[in-house]
Amino acid sequence: MLSVSSTSKGHIPSSEMKSIYDTQVAFRPASQNSLDRNTVDLDQERASFIDNAIRTELAMKQAVEEYSEIGDMLAKMIK
C-alpha cells in the first residue's frame, strides 16, 4: 500500500480507509457441470435479474412518492 501524506488535519488517515481489495466477491457455485465449461445457470441469472429489476422499480416508486409528499407539504406551507 502506498503511503500518503496529509496536508490538512481534517484528512482521513489512510489506515482508516478500506482498500478495494478488502471486499468480498460474491459468486454462486456451479449448480451443474457443463461440457463446454460454461457453468452459468441462465435460469438463475434471469431470475436474479428480474428480482433486481422489481426491487429497483419498487424503490424508485417509493422514492418518488416520498418526495412528492414532501413537495405537496411544502406547497401547502407556502400558500
JOLIN-V83173 format. One record per pair of residues at least 24 apart in sequence whose C-alpha atoms are under 7 Angstrom apart, sorted by sequence separation. I is the first residue (numbers start at 1). J is the second residue. D is the distance in Angstrom with one decimal. If there is no record, write none. Layout:
i->[I;I]
j->[J;J]
d->[D;D]
This chain:
none
